[in-house]
């Protein structure tokens, strides 16, 4: 995708971001806070080493790491990958040059439906997917029946494989697109907000407490954090995008007792000592971040860039029908619309 196409999108949107400090009422200490399931972002040993040495898990050499991470005129959008533009945005996430974003987020859901709890978990996953799609430009593609490698272009498809955690596995995910197969593990009891957080991480958002300026807004009690989980509170100090004040409403923000070494000690608080909230919905900044970097593509077998009926701008405002059509025309260099015949009928979740 060309930078000019995105800049034209931004000409349709109001780019002046109103950054006001969120007015959040303090949460009271309760059992829900203490029993909330911790959710782990996964990094490799090498990425943790990179983080310690450079301030970011991803090396400079990974910023533009593969030709197959760009949609060009020959690759259909449902392949799932594109190279976004190097322009700042709201909220807090990976640097665009790191190729960690998707065109459509390709999912494979593998939750054996053995008992009622399995059905509940599967339903929570599909609910999280539908709610994210309803209020953002992110679109998910059911890749369960796709081959591992593109039969035409030969590159390995990136996929997010959602599975139920077993044994001592924690709920976990990666930040952004990794390439090939990557996993989200969900505890049996994972609720919709937990799953949304995992999917927003997959979309490219870091966790809010990792912001470089977080010390102005929160206090991390490192001694109260399980040593194996302290990296969840390490700050990202390079190659990130973060504009606007600290977002206490972000679904990516850790709860006060999350990753506590014994579930009763506070791992993170607001700077005044009060508890950080347990957020259950995407904040306006969460939505603004992904609405800037994503467009709601309809899966097709050809290379025409067809947009869904609802497209949001950076301020979460829906484009008019005329604006949406203008953008779609620009994305396709004003080629004529080939019709609906080449749309992909996705498998049901």
N, C-alpha and C positions, 0 to 999 in steps of 0.2 A: 504494500500500500504506500502511496506517495504522501509525503508530508503535506503537500499542497491540499490534498483532499481533506485532511484533518483540520488544516488551518481554515478551510472554507466552512467546515462544520462549526468551527469556533466563531466565524463571522456571523453565523446564525444565532449563536448563543451569547449571552451577556457574560463577559469574562471577568468582570469586577466582582470579586468574592467578598462578601460581607463576613468578616471574621469577628464574631463576638463571643466573649467567654460564656460558656454554658452555665446556666443557673440550675444546679442540681441539688435537690434536697438530700440530706444525709441518710444513708441506709442505717437501719437499726440492726444490731447484732442479733442474728437469729439462726435457727438450725439450717435453714435453706442455704445461707451463706457458707456455713461450715461444712455442709455436706455436698456442695456443688462439685461436680466431677471436674478434675483437672484435665486440661487438654494440652497436649505437647506438640509443638512444632518440631519437625525432624530436620536435623542437620547431620551431614556426614562428619567424621573426625577431621577430614581435611578442611571442610567448611568452617568448623569451629576453630581450627588453627588459623585459617585465613582471617576470621573475625578478630581473633586476639592480636594478630600482627598488623592488620590493615584497617580495622573498624567496620568491615563488611564481610559477610560470608562468601561473597562472590568475587573472584579475581578480575582484574582489569581485562585479562585475555578472554573472559567470558562475556564481556559486554556485547560483542557481536560475534557469537560463537559458531554460527552455522548458516549456510545458505538456505537450508530447509526450514529455518525459523522465520522466513518471510513469505507472505502471500505475494506472488507476482501474478501476472495475467494468465499463467498456465496452471495455477493450483486452486482448486475449489475451496471455498471458505470452510466447509465442514471438515477439512483436514485439520483445522484447529489451531493453526499457528500464524502469527504475523509479526512484523517488526514495527512497533509503535514509534511515535515521534518523540524527540527529546525536548519536551515542553513541560514546565512545571504544572502541578495540579494541587488539588486540595487533599487533605488527610495525609496518610503516611504509607508509602509503599516502595517497591523496588524501582530502581532507576530504569527509565525506558530502554536504554541501550543494552540492558542485560537480557533482553529477549525472554522475559519471564511472563509475558502476557499471551493471551490466546485470541483467536477470532471467535470460535465457539469452544466452550469447555467440554471436552469429550469425557463422558463418564461411562464406566461399566459398574453396575451394581450387582454384587454377588452376596446376597444374604439368604441362605437356605431357610425356607419358611417351614420350620419344624413345629413351632408352638406359637401361642398367641403373642408372646413377647417379640418374636421375630417379625410377625405381621405388623406390630406396633412400630418397630424400628424401621422397617421398610416404608411404612406410611409416613413416618417422621422425615425420612430422607426425601421422599417425593414432595411432601409439603414444603420443606425448606427450599427445594428447587423451584417450585411454582411461586413461592412468595418472593424469592430473589428476582425471578424473571418479571414479576408483575411490577416491581418498583425500580428496576435498573435496566441497563442495556445489555446485561449479560444474558447469553443464551447457552443452554446446555444441549449437548448432542448425545443421544443414546448410541454408544459405540459397541454394544455388547455383541453384535453379529458381524462387525467389521473385521477384515483381516488385520494382522499385525503390521503389515507393510502395504503401502499404497500400490495397487496393481499397475498403475500407469506410470507414476513418477519414481517409485522405488524407495522412497524414504520411509522410515519407521514412524508410524503414527504415535503421537503423544496421547496417553490416556490416563485418566484418574480412575483407579480401581477401588471401589468402596466395598469394604469387607467388615464383618463383625469381629471385634477384638476377641482374642481367645487367651486363656491362661493369664499370664502377667502382663499382657500387652495393654498399653494405655491408649486412650483415644489420641490420635495423632494425624498430622498431615504435613505437607511441605509448603513452602512459600513460592507461589508462582509456578509456571511451567518448567519442568525439569527435563523433558524429553523422554521418549519411550514410555514405559509404564511407571507410574508412581501411585502411591497408595494412601488412602484414608482408612484408618481403623476406627471403628465406632464401638464404644461399650454398649452392651445390651440395653442399658437404661438411657442412652443418649436422647435428649429432647431436641426439638426443632432449633432453638437458639444455639445449642452446642454445634449442631451440624451446619448452621449458617456460618458460624465463626470459622469452621474448617474450610468451607467453600470460599469464603472471602479471603482467607489466607492463600488458597489455591489460585484465586484470581490475581494475587500479587500484593496483597496488603500485609505489611508487618503488623505486629501487635503494638498497640498504642503505647504501652509502658516502655517500649524500646526506642522511643523518640529521643533524639539527641538533646532536646530541651526539657525533658521530662522532670528534671530535678526541681524546676520551678513550681511544679504542680503536684507532684507525688513524692513520697518517701518510700524507698525500698529498704526493707529490713532484712538485709542479706543473711544475717545470722539466724533468722527464723525460716529461711528457705531450705528445703531439701537440697543438699549439695549437688545432687545429680540433675537438678532442675534450675540451678542458678543462671544458666545461660538464657533462660526465658526473660531475664531482667537485664541482660547486657544491652547497652545502648548501641544502636546502629549509628556510626559517626561519619560514614562516607557513602557516596553513591546511592543516595535515597532521594525521594521527593516528599517534602513535608511543608505545607503552607497552611497557616491558620494556627490558632491556639490549640493547646492540648484538649482532646475531645473526650470528656468524661462519659459521653453517650455512646462511644464506639463499641460495637459488638466485639471488637478484638481486645478490649481492655481486660486485664486480669482482675478477678475479684480479690478482696482483701485477704481471704484465707487460701487462695489458690496456691498450690505448690508449697504450702506450709509443711514444715518438717514433722509436725504432729497434729495438724488439723485444728489446733486451738490457738496457735501463735499467728499473728498477723504478718503476712509477707509483704504487703503493700498497703499504704494508706494515702489519703489526700495529704497535702502538706500541712494541714491543720490538725492532722491526727485522726480525722474521721474516716469512715470506711469508703472504699471505692464501690460503686454500684455494680450489681450484676445485671448487665444489659441483655435484653431479650429480642431487640429489634435492631435493624440497621439504622444508624444515625444519618442525619442529613449529609454529614461529611463522608461517611462510608459510601453512601449512594453517589455523592458527587464525584468521588475518586473514580469509581468504576464507570460511571456514566461519561466521564471524560475519555477514558482509555478504551472503552468498548463501544461497538455498534451492534444492534440486534439483528444479526444476519439470519436469514432463512436458509436452511440447508438445501443445497442444490448439487446436482451431478456435474453441471457445467461451471464456468468461471464467472457468470454474471453475479454481481453483488446486489442481491435483493434484500431490502430491509423490511423488518416487521412493521406493522401498522403504527406501533407506538415507539417513538424515539425520544430520549431525553437529552437535554443539553447539560452543561456542567453545573448549572444551578438547579437541576432536577425538574426543569420545566419541559413539558412535552412540546415537541416541534409541531407546528401546524402541518396540515396535509401538504400545502404548497412547499414549505421548507423541507419536509421529508422527501418529497419528490425531487426537489432541486438537488438535495444531497445525493440521493440515489443516482441521479443522472450524472453528477460530477464523478462519483465513484466509478462509473462505467464509461467515462469519457464520452458520454452522450450517445452510447450505442443504444439501438432500439431494444425494447424489452422483449425477450424471447418467449414470454408466457410462463404459465405455471406447470407445463408438462415435464420440466426437468427438476421440479422440486422433489426432495427425498421424503418419503413417508416414513417418519421415524417409528421405531418400535416403541410400544408402550413400556413405561418403566415397570 
